[in-house]
Amino acid sequence: MSRPVILGAGPAGCAAAIALARAGRRPLLLEREARPAEKVCGEFLAADAAAAIAALGLDLPALGAVPIARGVMAAGHRRAAMDLPFAAWGLPRATLDATLLALARESGAEVRAGTAATGAGRLGDGWRLRLADGEVLDATQLVLATGKHELRGARRGARGGAIGVKLPLRGVGVDGTIVLLACAGGYAGLQPRPGGEANLCAALDPRAPGVAAAARDGRAFLAHVMAGSSLAECLLRDAVPLLPRPLTVAGVPYGFVARGGLPGMFRAGDQAAVIPSFCGDGVAMALGSGRRAAEAILAGRDAPAHHAAWAGRIGGAMRLAGLLGGLVTRAPGLLVAGAALSPGLAAWAARRTRSG
Ligand SMILES: Cc1cc2nc3c(=O)[nH]c(=O)nc-3n(C[C@H](O)[C@H](O)[C@H](O)COP(=O)(O)OP(=O)(O)OC[C@H]3O[C@@H](n4cnc5c(N)ncnc54)[C@H](O)[C@@H]3O)c2cc1C
């Protein structure tokens, strides 16, 4: 039977699957991992992500999410603090992704976990997918939600340089606060997780001194971030890594936005656009673009129109996030001094980089 097929069960793929299933289309959702795993992500969920999650009928506090009300930025000996202009949350990605996948199944999507696609090609008005086990599947429409991973026959053509590094920790006191710490080659976000843990996640230039070692070893990662500010030194001094080595993802194409595209192939999440991690809006964008891809399919609109509409919606947030991400990498002291001088301006920027 030919029907919509969704590749990738992250927030984008699950949002698309839930919307299609609730509209009675019984989509097929394929995910290469057998069970949801940790992903490189700061795990910061701002107001737009929280609203999208609530609109699905999920309750963040009931899932164990921890509230985040304050933001602090630090570079060298400078620091700036502000109350966030919206309620925000921290939730491990493995928990969020498992919950969304269960909801997709409950909503009526057929889910095949542990099934990877290896390539896609046009077949009449639809698409033909090749799976890793040799099976061939036909789809009326294809929702491409494979995150940072490219699929043969459907590459984004995005060029990226940044490396993402993530390390869950114990022994760090950041209750209710997201802390942005400038360091060589980029910046790291530090925020609470449930159970008294914290998450340290950085977006770094792989060519910067010390970054290659930081990506390989938890202690070297901590030392790299601690060298960037006196606040990091103080917060991370007693940190205990909870993984033998950090999780990493290379070649993150910050600023990429999908344009045009082929009939019947709807990009969502990081396959549609990659916002600089500085603003912590990727999950909201994944949920929003996944739902909109499903709405486009249900309304009979084609993929290029879906991509154009999404690019138009997120354009302003993408530009501002790119500017701020560039500033924190190239002139972190200036950005922190500006935020200290005008917390109102920092709150405005936090609001204007919401896009989901
Ligand atoms: C350093 C860093 C920090 C970040 N911090 C934040 C933050 O604090 N807050 C925030 O909101 N966002 C953040 N993001 C962004 C966020 O992680 C992503 O935007 C979001 O995960 C995108 O969701 P997605 O559904 O598109 O992709 P993903 O979550 O990556 O999901 C894609 C899924 O597709 C599956 N898949 C891949 N290939 C195949 C295949 N061939 N066949 C079948 N399945 C496949 C994968 O296994 C995966 O489960 C950060 C990103 C980085 C790099």
Ligand as a Chemical Component Dictionary entry (heavy atoms), coordinates in Angstrom:
data_LIG
# 
_chem_comp.id                   LIG 
_chem_comp.type                 NON-POLYMER 
_chem_comp.pdbx_formal_charge   0 
_chem_comp.three_letter_code    LIG 
# 
loop_
_chem_comp_atom.comp_id 
_chem_comp_atom.atom_id 
_chem_comp_atom.alt_atom_id 
_chem_comp_atom.type_symbol 
_chem_comp_atom.charge 
_chem_comp_atom.model_Cartn_x 
_chem_comp_atom.model_Cartn_y 
_chem_comp_atom.model_Cartn_z 
_chem_comp_atom.pdbx_ordinal 
LIG C1  C1  C 0 25.174 21.997 19.801 1  
LIG C2  C2  C 0 23.687 22.032 19.617 2  
LIG C3  C3  C 0 22.872 22.505 20.650 3  
LIG C4  C4  C 0 21.485 22.574 20.477 4  
LIG N1  N1  N 0 20.708 23.032 21.516 5  
LIG C5  C5  C 0 19.379 23.136 21.351 6  
LIG C6  C6  C 0 18.553 23.583 22.435 7  
LIG O1  O1  O 0 19.026 23.863 23.535 8  
LIG N2  N2  N 0 17.213 23.685 22.216 9  
LIG C7  C7  C 0 16.649 23.400 20.996 10 
LIG O2  O2  O 0 15.434 23.549 20.841 11 
LIG N3  N3  N 0 17.406 22.934 19.965 12 
LIG C8  C8  C 0 18.749 22.800 20.123 13 
LIG N4  N4  N 0 19.512 22.288 19.097 14 
LIG C9  C9  C 0 18.866 21.937 17.827 15 
LIG C10 C10 C 0 18.064 20.640 17.906 16 
LIG O3  O3  O 0 18.825 19.622 18.509 17 
LIG C11 C11 C 0 17.648 20.200 16.502 18 
LIG O4  O4  O 0 17.216 21.320 15.774 19 
LIG C12 C12 C 0 16.520 19.163 16.546 20 
LIG O5  O5  O 0 16.957 17.978 17.157 21 
LIG C13 C13 C 0 16.044 18.855 15.136 22 
LIG O6  O6  O 0 15.057 17.850 15.189 23 
LIG P1  P1  P 0 14.827 16.888 13.951 24 
LIG O7  O7  O 0 13.601 16.120 14.254 25 
LIG O8  O8  O 0 14.915 17.657 12.693 26 
LIG O9  O9  O 0 16.129 15.949 13.924 27 
LIG P2  P2  P 0 16.675 14.906 14.998 28 
LIG O10 O10 O 0 16.222 15.218 16.358 29 
LIG O11 O11 O 0 18.140 14.830 14.740 30 
LIG O12 O12 O 0 15.990 13.541 14.560 31 
LIG C14 C14 C 0 16.289 12.917 13.333 32 
LIG C15 C15 C 0 15.980 11.422 13.465 33 
LIG O13 O13 O 0 16.141 10.802 12.206 34 
LIG C16 C16 C 0 16.746 9.534  12.390 35 
LIG N5  N5  N 0 17.372 9.167  11.116 36 
LIG C17 C17 C 0 18.450 9.753  10.539 37 
LIG N6  N6  N 0 18.724 9.184  9.366  38 
LIG C18 C18 C 0 17.814 8.197  9.187  39 
LIG C19 C19 C 0 17.584 7.242  8.154  40 
LIG N7  N7  N 0 18.362 7.207  7.058  41 
LIG N8  N8  N 0 16.551 6.367  8.291  42 
LIG C20 C20 C 0 15.745 6.408  9.387  43 
LIG N9  N9  N 0 15.928 7.298  10.398 44 
LIG C21 C21 C 0 16.942 8.177  10.300 45 
LIG C22 C22 C 0 17.729 9.779  13.509 46 
LIG O14 O14 O 0 18.094 8.564  14.162 47 
LIG C23 C23 C 0 16.945 10.714 14.415 48 
LIG O15 O15 O 0 16.209 10.061 15.423 49 
LIG C24 C24 C 0 20.901 22.176 19.251 50 
LIG C25 C25 C 0 21.714 21.679 18.218 51 
LIG C26 C26 C 0 23.078 21.591 18.401 52 
LIG C27 C27 C 0 23.941 21.053 17.283 53 
# 
loop_
_chem_comp_bond.comp_id 
_chem_comp_bond.atom_id_1 
_chem_comp_bond.atom_id_2 
_chem_comp_bond.value_order 
_chem_comp_bond.pdbx_ordinal 
LIG C1  C2  SING 1  
LIG C2  C3  SING 2  
LIG C2  C26 DOUB 3  
LIG C3  C4  DOUB 4  
LIG C4  N1  SING 5  
LIG C4  C24 SING 6  
LIG N1  C5  DOUB 7  
LIG C5  C6  SING 8  
LIG C5  C8  SING 9  
LIG C6  O1  DOUB 10 
LIG C6  N2  SING 11 
LIG N2  C7  SING 12 
LIG C7  O2  DOUB 13 
LIG C7  N3  SING 14 
LIG N3  C8  DOUB 15 
LIG C8  N4  SING 16 
LIG N4  C9  SING 17 
LIG N4  C24 SING 18 
LIG C9  C10 SING 19 
LIG C10 O3  SING 20 
LIG C10 C11 SING 21 
LIG C11 O4  SING 22 
LIG C11 C12 SING 23 
LIG C12 O5  SING 24 
LIG C12 C13 SING 25 
LIG C13 O6  SING 26 
LIG O6  P1  SING 27 
LIG P1  O7  DOUB 28 
LIG P1  O8  SING 29 
LIG P1  O9  SING 30 
LIG O9  P2  SING 31 
LIG P2  O10 DOUB 32 
LIG P2  O11 SING 33 
LIG P2  O12 SING 34 
LIG O12 C14 SING 35 
LIG C14 C15 SING 36 
LIG C15 O13 SING 37 
LIG C15 C23 SING 38 
LIG O13 C16 SING 39 
LIG C16 N5  SING 40 
LIG C16 C22 SING 41 
LIG N5  C17 SING 42 
LIG N5  C21 SING 43 
LIG C17 N6  DOUB 44 
LIG N6  C18 SING 45 
LIG C18 C19 SING 46 
LIG C18 C21 DOUB 47 
LIG C19 N7  SING 48 
LIG C19 N8  DOUB 49 
LIG N8  C20 SING 50 
LIG C20 N9  DOUB 51 
LIG N9  C21 SING 52 
LIG C22 O14 SING 53 
LIG C22 C23 SING 54 
LIG C23 O15 SING 55 
LIG C24 C25 DOUB 56 
LIG C25 C26 SING 57 
LIG C26 C27 SING 58 
# 
